[in-house]
Amino acid sequence: MQMTLRFLGATQEVTGSCHLITVNQQSILLDCGLIQGGKADELRNRDPFDFRPDLISAVVLSHAHIDHSGRLPLLAKQGFTGPIYTHKASAELCAIMLKDAAMLQERDTERQNKKRAKNDLTPLEPLFTQDDVDQVLTQFVALEYGQRFAVTDDIEATLSDAGHILGSAVVELWLGQQPKQKKLVFSGDLGREGMPILSDPTMIEHADLVMMESTYGNRQHRSWQDTLTELKGIFANTIHKSRGNILLPAFSVGRAQELLYLFHIYAKEWDLSRWRICLDSPMAIKATQVYVNNYPLMDEDFKRFTRLSPGQHPLLSTAEFTSSTEESIELNDIHEGLIIIAGSGMCNGGRIRNHLAHNLARKGTDIIICGYQALGTPGRLLVDGAKELTIHGQSIKVDAKIHTIGGLSAHADQAELLSWYRHFVGNPPVVLVHGEPDSQKTLLEMLSQDPQLAPKKGIIVEKGNCLDLNALPELVWVPS
Protein backbone atom coordinates (compact mmCIF):
# COMPACT_ATOMS: atom_id res chain seq x y z
CA MET A 1 0.00 0.00 0.00
CA GLN A 2 1.45 3.35 -1.05
CA MET A 3 1.39 5.88 1.77
CA THR A 4 3.55 9.02 1.53
CA LEU A 5 3.77 12.52 2.99
CA ARG A 6 5.48 15.23 0.94
CA PHE A 7 6.36 18.64 2.36
CA LEU A 8 5.73 21.48 -0.10
CA GLY A 9 5.50 24.64 2.00
CA ALA A 10 6.27 26.19 5.39
CA THR A 11 9.52 24.21 5.37
CA GLN A 12 12.15 26.15 7.33
CA GLU A 13 9.94 29.22 6.95
CA VAL A 14 6.67 30.31 8.52
CA THR A 15 4.37 30.87 5.54
CA GLY A 16 3.06 28.92 2.57
CA SER A 17 1.76 25.90 4.52
CA CYS A 18 1.17 23.00 2.10
CA HIS A 19 1.64 19.25 2.57
CA LEU A 20 0.70 16.43 0.17
CA ILE A 21 -0.53 13.05 1.45
CA THR A 22 -0.96 10.14 -0.94
CA VAL A 23 -2.65 6.86 0.03
CA ASN A 24 -3.38 4.23 -2.63
CA GLN A 25 -3.08 6.68 -5.54
CA GLN A 26 -5.44 9.24 -3.98
CA SER A 27 -3.83 12.52 -2.92
CA ILE A 28 -5.01 15.22 -0.52
CA LEU A 29 -3.52 18.48 0.69
CA LEU A 30 -3.14 19.72 4.23
CA ASP A 31 -3.47 23.50 3.73
CA CYS A 32 -2.64 25.48 0.61
CA GLY A 33 -1.30 28.84 1.80
CA LEU A 34 0.28 31.93 0.31
CA ILE A 35 3.96 32.62 0.79
CA GLN A 36 4.36 35.95 2.55
CA GLY A 37 7.37 38.15 3.18
CA GLY A 38 9.45 40.31 0.84
CA LYS A 39 8.86 40.79 -2.88
CA ALA A 40 11.04 37.80 -3.80
CA ASP A 41 9.12 35.55 -1.42
CA GLU A 42 5.74 36.65 -2.74
CA LEU A 43 6.82 36.08 -6.36
CA ARG A 44 7.22 32.39 -5.49
CA ASN A 45 3.43 32.16 -5.32
CA ARG A 46 3.50 32.32 -9.12
CA ASP A 47 5.67 29.20 -9.38
CA PRO A 48 3.82 26.13 -10.66
CA PHE A 49 2.41 23.75 -8.06
CA ASP A 50 4.58 20.69 -7.38
CA PHE A 51 1.62 18.47 -8.31
CA ARG A 52 -1.32 18.43 -10.70
CA PRO A 53 -4.22 20.30 -9.04
CA ASP A 54 -6.76 18.27 -11.01
CA LEU A 55 -5.47 15.07 -9.38
CA ILE A 56 -5.99 16.28 -5.80
CA SER A 57 -9.00 14.53 -4.26
CA ALA A 58 -9.58 16.92 -1.35
CA VAL A 59 -8.06 19.57 0.90
CA VAL A 60 -8.15 19.59 4.70
CA LEU A 61 -7.67 23.17 5.87
CA SER A 62 -6.38 23.80 9.41
CA HIS A 63 -7.53 27.43 9.62
CA ALA A 64 -8.31 30.59 7.69
CA HIS A 65 -5.09 32.60 7.91
CA ILE A 66 -3.85 33.43 4.42
CA ASP A 67 -0.52 31.66 4.86
CA HIS A 68 -2.59 28.47 5.20
CA SER A 69 -5.55 29.15 2.87
CA GLY A 70 -4.42 31.83 0.42
CA ARG A 71 -3.60 29.69 -2.64
CA LEU A 72 -6.88 27.77 -2.60
CA PRO A 73 -8.43 30.03 -5.30
CA LEU A 74 -5.37 29.42 -7.48
CA LEU A 75 -5.67 25.67 -6.85
CA ALA A 76 -9.27 25.72 -8.08
CA LYS A 77 -8.36 28.00 -10.99
CA GLN A 78 -5.85 25.39 -12.14
CA GLY A 79 -8.21 22.44 -12.03
CA PHE A 80 -8.94 21.31 -8.46
CA THR A 81 -12.63 20.43 -8.15
CA GLY A 82 -12.76 18.47 -4.88
CA PRO A 83 -14.07 19.38 -1.42
CA ILE A 84 -12.25 21.60 1.09
CA TYR A 85 -12.91 20.32 4.60
CA THR A 86 -12.55 22.81 7.45
CA HIS A 87 -14.27 24.05 10.60
CA LYS A 88 -17.41 26.07 9.94
CA ALA A 89 -15.93 29.24 11.47
CA SER A 90 -12.88 28.88 9.21
CA ALA A 91 -15.21 28.60 6.22
CA GLU A 92 -16.94 31.85 7.26
CA LEU A 93 -13.62 33.63 7.75
CA CYS A 94 -12.22 32.37 4.44
CA ALA A 95 -15.19 33.92 2.65
CA ILE A 96 -13.96 37.27 3.98
CA MET A 97 -10.21 36.78 3.79
CA LEU A 98 -9.98 35.23 0.33
CA LYS A 99 -12.15 37.95 -1.18
CA ASP A 100 -9.86 40.54 0.39
CA ALA A 101 -6.81 38.67 -0.93
CA ALA A 102 -8.29 38.67 -4.45
CA MET A 103 -8.93 42.41 -4.23
CA LEU A 104 -5.29 42.96 -3.24
CA GLN A 105 -4.09 40.67 -6.04
CA GLU A 106 -6.09 42.57 -8.63
CA ARG A 107 -5.06 45.99 -7.30
CA ASP A 108 -1.36 45.13 -7.02
CA THR A 109 -1.31 43.58 -10.49
CA GLU A 110 -2.94 46.69 -11.96
CA ARG A 111 -0.26 48.85 -10.31
CA GLN A 112 2.53 46.61 -11.61
CA ASN A 113 1.09 46.58 -15.12
CA LYS A 114 1.14 50.38 -15.29
CA LYS A 115 4.88 50.25 -14.65
CA ARG A 116 5.36 47.36 -17.08
CA ALA A 117 3.48 49.22 -19.81
CA LYS A 118 5.97 52.10 -19.58
CA ASN A 119 8.76 49.60 -20.27
CA ASP A 120 6.89 47.74 -23.05
CA LEU A 121 6.65 44.60 -20.91
CA THR A 122 3.89 41.99 -21.20
CA PRO A 123 1.14 42.64 -18.63
CA LEU A 124 0.72 40.23 -15.71
CA GLU A 125 -2.48 38.48 -14.65
CA PRO A 126 -3.55 38.50 -11.00
CA LEU A 127 -2.66 35.33 -9.16
CA PHE A 128 -6.42 34.87 -8.77
CA THR A 129 -9.55 37.00 -9.06
CA GLN A 130 -12.87 37.49 -7.28
CA ASP A 131 -14.43 35.00 -9.70
CA ASP A 132 -11.85 32.38 -8.67
CA VAL A 133 -12.71 33.01 -5.02
CA ASP A 134 -16.43 32.70 -5.71
CA GLN A 135 -15.75 29.31 -7.30
CA VAL A 136 -13.54 27.91 -4.56
CA LEU A 137 -15.97 28.98 -1.83
CA THR A 138 -18.56 26.61 -3.33
CA GLN A 139 -16.13 23.75 -2.58
CA PHE A 140 -15.95 24.34 1.18
CA VAL A 141 -17.46 21.72 3.47
CA ALA A 142 -18.09 23.20 6.95
CA LEU A 143 -17.55 20.88 9.92
CA GLU A 144 -17.73 20.90 13.72
CA TYR A 145 -14.94 20.03 16.12
CA GLY A 146 -14.84 16.34 17.02
CA GLN A 147 -16.69 15.21 13.90
CA ARG A 148 -14.90 12.26 12.23
CA PHE A 149 -15.32 12.31 8.47
CA ALA A 150 -14.12 10.44 5.38
CA VAL A 151 -11.72 12.49 3.24
CA THR A 152 -11.16 9.66 0.72
CA ASP A 153 -11.78 5.91 0.73
CA ASP A 154 -8.58 5.41 2.71
CA ILE A 155 -8.30 8.61 4.77
CA GLU A 156 -10.44 9.75 7.70
CA ALA A 157 -9.99 12.92 9.75
CA THR A 158 -11.15 14.81 12.83
CA LEU A 159 -10.69 18.49 13.67
CA SER A 160 -10.03 19.61 17.26
CA ASP A 161 -9.69 23.14 18.63
CA ALA A 162 -6.13 24.48 18.21
CA GLY A 163 -6.85 27.69 20.16
CA HIS A 164 -4.97 29.86 17.63
CA ILE A 165 -7.80 31.81 15.98
CA LEU A 166 -11.52 31.20 15.67
CA GLY A 167 -12.04 27.87 13.93
CA SER A 168 -8.38 26.85 13.99
CA ALA A 169 -7.86 23.10 14.15
CA VAL A 170 -5.47 20.36 15.10
CA VAL A 171 -5.98 17.75 12.37
CA GLU A 172 -6.00 14.03 13.20
CA LEU A 173 -5.71 11.78 10.13
CA TRP A 174 -6.16 8.02 9.94
CA LEU A 175 -4.39 6.75 6.82
CA GLY A 176 -5.02 3.41 5.16
CA GLN A 177 -6.84 0.39 6.52
CA GLN A 178 -6.16 -1.92 9.45
CA PRO A 179 -3.88 -3.63 10.30
CA LYS A 180 -1.47 -1.27 8.53
CA GLN A 181 -3.32 1.95 9.34
CA LYS A 182 -1.18 4.91 10.49
CA LYS A 183 -2.26 8.00 12.39
CA LEU A 184 -0.82 11.42 11.55
CA VAL A 185 -1.47 14.44 13.77
CA PHE A 186 -0.92 17.89 12.23
CA SER A 187 -0.81 20.68 14.80
CA GLY A 188 -1.72 23.44 12.35
CA ASP A 189 -0.90 26.66 14.21
CA LEU A 190 -1.13 26.03 17.95
CA GLY A 191 -2.51 28.68 20.25
CA ARG A 192 -1.61 29.35 23.86
CA GLU A 193 -2.99 28.32 27.20
CA GLY A 194 -4.94 30.92 29.17
CA MET A 195 -5.29 33.48 26.38
CA PRO A 196 -8.47 35.57 26.12
CA ILE A 197 -11.54 34.74 24.02
CA LEU A 198 -10.56 31.26 22.75
CA SER A 199 -10.28 27.87 24.43
CA ASP A 200 -6.90 26.28 25.09
CA PRO A 201 -5.37 23.99 22.43
CA THR A 202 -6.64 20.41 22.44
CA MET A 203 -4.18 17.82 23.70
CA ILE A 204 -3.93 14.63 21.63
CA GLU A 205 -2.64 11.34 23.06
CA HIS A 206 -2.05 8.97 20.14
CA ALA A 207 -0.13 9.34 16.88
CA ASP A 208 2.30 7.41 14.70
CA LEU A 209 3.72 10.72 13.43
CA VAL A 210 3.37 14.29 14.71
CA MET A 211 3.80 17.20 12.31
CA MET A 212 4.22 20.23 14.55
CA GLU A 213 4.60 23.97 13.99
CA SER A 214 7.72 25.62 15.45
CA THR A 215 7.25 29.36 14.96
CA TYR A 216 8.47 30.23 18.45
CA GLY A 217 10.54 27.11 19.09
CA ASN A 218 13.50 29.15 20.34
CA ARG A 219 11.84 31.59 22.73
CA GLN A 220 9.43 32.07 25.60
CA HIS A 221 6.66 34.67 25.54
CA ARG A 222 6.28 37.07 28.41
CA SER A 223 3.69 35.98 30.92
CA TRP A 224 0.15 37.20 30.38
CA GLN A 225 0.30 39.37 33.51
CA ASP A 226 3.63 40.90 32.50
CA THR A 227 2.21 41.62 29.05
CA LEU A 228 -0.78 43.44 30.50
CA THR A 229 1.52 45.46 32.77
CA GLU A 230 3.69 46.38 29.78
CA LEU A 231 0.69 47.48 27.73
CA LYS A 232 -0.65 49.52 30.63
CA GLY A 233 2.72 51.27 30.89
CA ILE A 234 2.81 52.15 27.19
CA PHE A 235 -0.69 53.59 27.27
CA ALA A 236 -0.06 55.47 30.51
CA ASN A 237 3.12 57.04 29.16
CA THR A 238 1.59 58.04 25.83
CA ILE A 239 -1.76 59.22 27.18
CA HIS A 240 -0.34 61.27 30.04
CA LYS A 241 3.16 62.27 28.92
CA SER A 242 3.43 62.20 25.13
CA ARG A 243 1.67 64.00 22.35
CA GLY A 244 1.02 61.57 19.55
CA ASN A 245 -0.93 58.57 18.32
CA ILE A 246 -0.66 54.87 19.09
CA LEU A 247 -0.65 52.50 16.10
CA LEU A 248 -1.22 48.76 16.42
CA PRO A 249 -0.57 46.80 13.22
CA ALA A 250 -2.80 43.79 13.76
CA PHE A 251 -3.83 40.66 11.93
CA SER A 252 -7.46 41.14 11.00
CA VAL A 253 -8.45 37.74 12.34
CA GLY A 254 -7.44 36.94 15.90
CA ARG A 255 -5.24 39.80 17.02
CA ALA A 256 -7.71 42.58 16.23
CA GLN A 257 -10.47 40.87 18.23
CA GLU A 258 -8.11 40.18 21.12
CA LEU A 259 -7.19 43.89 21.30
CA LEU A 260 -10.86 44.93 21.24
CA TYR A 261 -11.52 42.58 24.14
CA LEU A 262 -8.60 43.92 26.17
CA PHE A 263 -9.63 47.52 25.54
CA HIS A 264 -13.11 46.68 26.80
CA ILE A 265 -11.88 44.99 29.98
CA TYR A 266 -9.18 47.53 30.84
CA ALA A 267 -10.75 50.73 29.51
CA LYS A 268 -10.98 52.27 32.97
CA GLU A 269 -7.69 50.95 34.38
CA TRP A 270 -5.73 52.09 31.31
CA ASP A 271 -7.61 55.40 31.15
CA LEU A 272 -8.57 54.75 27.53
CA SER A 273 -11.73 56.84 27.68
CA ARG A 274 -9.62 59.93 27.11
CA TRP A 275 -8.62 58.64 23.65
CA ARG A 276 -10.43 57.77 20.45
CA ILE A 277 -10.02 54.11 19.47
CA CYS A 278 -10.56 53.12 15.83
CA LEU A 279 -10.62 49.70 14.23
CA ASP A 280 -9.58 50.79 10.74
CA SER A 281 -9.84 47.58 8.74
CA PRO A 282 -12.87 46.49 6.72
CA MET A 283 -11.75 42.87 6.91
CA ALA A 284 -11.22 43.00 10.69
CA ILE A 285 -14.67 44.56 11.11
CA LYS A 286 -16.26 41.71 9.14
CA ALA A 287 -14.19 39.13 11.01
CA THR A 288 -15.28 40.61 14.33
CA GLN A 289 -18.89 39.97 13.38
CA VAL A 290 -17.98 36.32 12.67
CA TYR A 291 -16.52 36.13 16.19
CA VAL A 292 -19.70 37.64 17.60
CA ASN A 293 -21.83 35.14 15.67
CA ASN A 294 -19.78 32.18 16.92
CA TYR A 295 -20.26 32.86 20.61
CA PRO A 296 -20.45 29.12 21.57
CA LEU A 297 -16.79 28.68 20.57
CA MET A 298 -15.52 31.23 23.10
CA ASP A 299 -13.87 30.22 26.35
CA GLU A 300 -15.74 30.21 29.65
CA ASP A 301 -14.13 33.43 30.93
CA PHE A 302 -15.38 35.32 27.85
CA LYS A 303 -18.87 33.89 28.27
CA ARG A 304 -18.90 34.69 31.98
CA PHE A 305 -17.76 38.25 31.33
CA THR A 306 -20.43 38.68 28.67
CA ARG A 307 -23.14 37.45 31.03
CA LEU A 308 -22.01 40.01 33.62
CA SER A 309 -22.26 42.83 31.05
CA PRO A 310 -25.59 42.30 29.27
CA GLY A 311 -26.16 44.60 26.31
CA GLN A 312 -22.46 45.49 26.15
CA HIS A 313 -20.67 42.99 23.92
CA PRO A 314 -16.92 43.01 24.69
CA LEU A 315 -15.95 43.18 21.01
CA LEU A 316 -18.36 45.95 20.06
CA SER A 317 -18.29 48.40 22.93
CA THR A 318 -15.02 50.34 22.83
CA ALA A 319 -13.84 51.11 19.30
CA GLU A 320 -15.26 52.98 16.34
CA PHE A 321 -15.39 50.88 13.18
CA THR A 322 -14.05 52.93 10.27
CA SER A 323 -15.09 50.99 7.19
CA SER A 324 -14.91 53.54 4.39
CA THR A 325 -11.78 54.84 2.72
CA GLU A 326 -12.93 58.41 3.43
CA GLU A 327 -13.18 57.72 7.17
CA SER A 328 -9.71 56.20 7.15
CA ILE A 329 -8.17 59.15 5.30
CA GLU A 330 -9.69 61.59 7.80
CA LEU A 331 -7.65 59.95 10.56
CA ASN A 332 -4.44 61.09 8.86
CA ASP A 333 -5.16 64.68 9.87
CA ILE A 334 -5.28 63.82 13.58
CA HIS A 335 -1.86 64.02 15.21
CA GLU A 336 -2.66 63.02 18.78
CA GLY A 337 -5.23 61.20 20.86
CA LEU A 338 -5.81 58.29 18.46
CA ILE A 339 -5.38 54.58 19.02
CA ILE A 340 -5.58 52.90 15.61
CA ILE A 341 -5.84 49.15 15.09
CA ALA A 342 -5.26 48.43 11.39
CA GLY A 343 -4.04 45.69 9.08
CA SER A 344 -1.86 44.24 7.93
CA GLY A 345 -0.20 42.64 10.92
CA MET A 346 3.24 42.62 9.25
CA CYS A 347 2.82 46.15 7.82
CA ASN A 348 3.19 44.89 4.25
CA GLY A 349 -0.23 46.02 3.05
CA GLY A 350 -3.55 47.42 4.16
CA ARG A 351 -4.39 50.71 5.84
CA ILE A 352 -1.62 50.52 8.44
CA ARG A 353 0.79 51.54 5.66
CA ASN A 354 -0.96 54.89 5.27
CA HIS A 355 -1.01 55.49 9.02
CA LEU A 356 2.68 54.64 9.28
CA ALA A 357 3.41 57.08 6.46
CA HIS A 358 1.73 59.87 8.44
CA ASN A 359 3.01 58.96 11.91
CA LEU A 360 6.39 57.22 11.75
CA ALA A 361 8.38 60.45 11.60
CA ARG A 362 6.62 61.94 14.65
CA LYS A 363 8.51 61.57 17.92
CA GLY A 364 5.31 61.32 19.97
CA THR A 365 4.05 58.27 18.07
CA ASP A 366 4.11 54.78 19.58
CA ILE A 367 4.02 51.71 17.33
CA ILE A 368 3.05 48.52 19.16
CA ILE A 369 4.15 45.39 17.27
CA CYS A 370 2.13 42.55 18.74
CA GLY A 371 2.50 39.62 16.34
CA TYR A 372 4.99 37.54 14.38
CA GLN A 373 6.92 39.49 11.72
CA ALA A 374 8.25 37.38 8.85
CA LEU A 375 11.69 38.05 7.42
CA GLY A 376 11.64 40.77 4.76
CA THR A 377 8.41 42.43 5.93
CA PRO A 378 8.27 46.11 6.96
CA GLY A 379 7.16 45.04 10.43
CA ARG A 380 10.28 42.92 10.83
CA LEU A 381 12.43 45.88 9.71
CA LEU A 382 10.86 48.04 12.43
CA VAL A 383 11.39 45.34 15.07
CA ASP A 384 15.03 45.02 13.97
CA GLY A 385 15.60 48.75 14.45
CA ALA A 386 15.32 50.24 10.96
CA LYS A 387 16.00 53.98 10.90
CA GLU A 388 14.00 54.49 7.70
CA LEU A 389 11.12 52.68 6.02
CA THR A 390 10.03 52.92 2.40
CA ILE A 391 6.28 53.36 2.03
CA HIS A 392 4.58 54.05 -1.31
CA GLY A 393 8.00 54.71 -2.84
CA GLN A 394 9.02 57.30 -0.26
CA SER A 395 11.68 56.90 2.41
CA ILE A 396 10.31 57.88 5.82
CA LYS A 397 12.46 58.46 8.89
CA VAL A 398 11.54 56.34 11.91
CA ASP A 399 11.28 58.69 14.89
CA ALA A 400 8.35 56.87 16.47
CA LYS A 401 8.97 54.59 19.42
CA ILE A 402 8.70 50.90 18.51
CA HIS A 403 7.44 48.43 21.12
CA THR A 404 7.51 44.66 20.60
CA ILE A 405 4.90 42.87 22.73
CA GLY A 406 5.58 39.14 22.34
CA GLY A 407 3.10 38.16 25.04
CA LEU A 408 0.16 38.85 22.72
CA SER A 409 1.26 36.22 20.23
CA ALA A 410 -1.37 33.73 19.12
CA HIS A 411 1.33 31.07 18.66
CA ALA A 412 2.50 28.69 21.37
CA ASP A 413 6.00 29.43 22.64
CA GLN A 414 8.76 26.89 23.22
CA ALA A 415 7.48 25.67 26.59
CA GLU A 416 3.92 25.38 25.29
CA LEU A 417 5.05 23.44 22.20
CA LEU A 418 6.99 21.03 24.41
CA SER A 419 3.99 20.69 26.72
CA TRP A 420 1.67 19.93 23.80
CA TYR A 421 4.00 17.23 22.49
CA ARG A 422 4.42 15.78 26.00
CA HIS A 423 0.80 14.58 25.95
CA PHE A 424 1.51 12.03 23.20
CA VAL A 425 1.87 8.47 24.43
CA GLY A 426 5.04 6.65 23.42
CA ASN A 427 7.08 9.61 22.10
CA PRO A 428 6.11 9.32 18.41
CA PRO A 429 8.39 10.68 15.68
CA VAL A 430 8.01 14.41 15.12
CA VAL A 431 8.50 16.55 12.02
CA LEU A 432 8.95 20.29 12.52
CA VAL A 433 7.33 22.65 10.02
CA HIS A 434 6.25 26.31 10.01
CA GLY A 435 9.36 27.82 11.58
CA GLU A 436 12.62 29.52 10.71
CA PRO A 437 15.77 27.33 10.89
CA ASP A 438 17.14 28.70 14.18
CA SER A 439 13.78 28.24 15.87
CA GLN A 440 13.43 24.68 14.60
CA LYS A 441 16.99 23.69 15.51
CA THR A 442 16.57 24.95 19.09
CA LEU A 443 13.19 23.24 19.54
CA LEU A 444 14.55 19.95 18.20
CA GLU A 445 17.45 20.15 20.66
CA MET A 446 15.04 20.79 23.54
CA LEU A 447 12.92 17.80 22.50
CA SER A 448 15.94 15.52 22.21
CA GLN A 449 17.59 16.54 25.48
CA ASP A 450 14.66 15.53 27.68
CA PRO A 451 14.81 11.72 28.14
CA GLN A 452 11.10 11.58 29.00
CA LEU A 453 10.18 13.73 26.01
CA ALA A 454 12.63 12.72 23.28
CA PRO A 455 10.74 11.49 20.20
CA LYS A 456 11.73 8.25 18.54
CA LYS A 457 12.95 10.49 15.74
CA GLY A 458 12.88 14.24 15.24
CA ILE A 459 13.56 15.95 11.93
CA ILE A 460 13.50 19.30 10.20
CA VAL A 461 12.40 18.93 6.59
CA GLU A 462 13.34 20.73 3.41
CA LYS A 463 10.86 21.53 0.66
CA GLY A 464 10.20 18.49 -1.50
CA ASN A 465 11.19 15.92 1.13
CA CYS A 466 8.92 12.87 1.02
CA LEU A 467 8.37 10.31 3.79
CA ASP A 468 7.25 6.69 3.43
CA LEU A 469 4.52 6.49 6.11
CA ASN A 470 4.43 2.69 5.88
CA ALA A 471 7.86 2.68 7.52
CA LEU A 472 6.77 4.44 10.74
CA PRO A 473 8.06 4.69 13.44
CA GLU A 474 11.20 4.85 11.31
CA LEU A 475 11.41 7.89 9.05
CA VAL A 476 12.36 6.65 5.61
CA TRP A 477 12.76 9.06 2.70
CA VAL A 478 11.39 8.16 -0.70
CA PRO A 479 12.27 9.83 -4.02
CA SER A 480 10.21 13.00 -4.47
Stockholm file with secondary structure:
# STOCKHOLM 1.0

chainA/1-480         MQMTLRFLGATQEVTGSCHLITVNQQSILLDCGLIQGGKADELRNRDPFDFRPDLISAVVLSHAHIDHSGRLPLLAKQGFTGPIYTHKASAELCAIMLKDAAMLQERDTERQNKKRAKNDLTPLEPLFTQDDVDQVLTQFVALEYGQRFAVTDDIEATLSDAGHILGSAVVELWLGQQPKQKKLVFSGDLGREGMPILSDPTMIEHADLVMMESTYGNRQHRSWQDTLTELKGIFANTIHKSRGNILLPAFSVGRAQELLYLFHIYAKEWDLSRWRICLDSPMAIKATQVYVNNYPLMDEDFKRFTRLSPGQHPLLSTAEFTSSTEESIELNDIHEGLIIIAGSGMCNGGRIRNHLAHNLARKGTDIIICGYQALGTPGRLLVDGAKELTIHGQSIKVDAKIHTIGGLSAHADQAELLSWYRHFVGNPPVVLVHGEPDSQKTLLEMLSQDPQLAPKKGIIVEKGNCLDLNALPELVWVPS
#=GR chainA/1-480 SS CCEEEEEEESSSSSSCCEEEEEETTEEEEEEECCCCSSHHHHHGGGSCCSSCGGGEEEEECCCCCHHHHTTHHHHHHTTCCSCEEEEHHHHHHHHHHHHHHHHHHHHHHHHHHHHHHHTTCCCCCCSSCHHHHHHHHTTEEEECTTCCEEEETTEEEEEEECSSSTTCEEEEEEESCTTSCEEEEECCSCCCTTCSSBCCCCCCCCCSEEEEECTBTTCCCCCHHHHHHHHHHHHHHHHHHCCSCEEEECCTTTHHHHHHHHHHHTTTTTTGGGSEEEECCHHHHHHHHHHHHTGGGBCHHHHHHHHHSTTCCTTTSSCEECCSHHHHHHGGGCCSSEEEEESCTTSSSSTHHHHHHHHTTCTTCEEEECSCCCTTSHHHHHHTTCSEEEETTEEEECCSEEEECGGGCSSCBHHHHHHHHHTSTTCCCEEEESSCHHHHHHHHHHHHHCTTTCCSCEEECCTTCEEEGGGTTSCEECCC
#=GC SS_cons         CCEEEEEEESSSSSSCCEEEEEETTEEEEEEECCCCSSHHHHHGGGSCCSSCGGGEEEEECCCCCHHHHTTHHHHHHTTCCSCEEEEHHHHHHHHHHHHHHHHHHHHHHHHHHHHHHHTTCCCCCCSSCHHHHHHHHTTEEEECTTCCEEEETTEEEEEEECSSSTTCEEEEEEESCTTSCEEEEECCSCCCTTCSSBCCCCCCCCCSEEEEECTBTTCCCCCHHHHHHHHHHHHHHHHHHCCSCEEEECCTTTHHHHHHHHHHHTTTTTTGGGSEEEECCHHHHHHHHHHHHTGGGBCHHHHHHHHHSTTCCTTTSSCEECCSHHHHHHGGGCCSSEEEEESCTTSSSSTHHHHHHHHTTCTTCEEEECSCCCTTSHHHHHHTTCSEEEETTEEEECCSEEEECGGGCSSCBHHHHHHHHHTSTTCCCEEEESSCHHHHHHHHHHHHHCTTTCCSCEEECCTTCEEEGGGTTSCEECCC
//
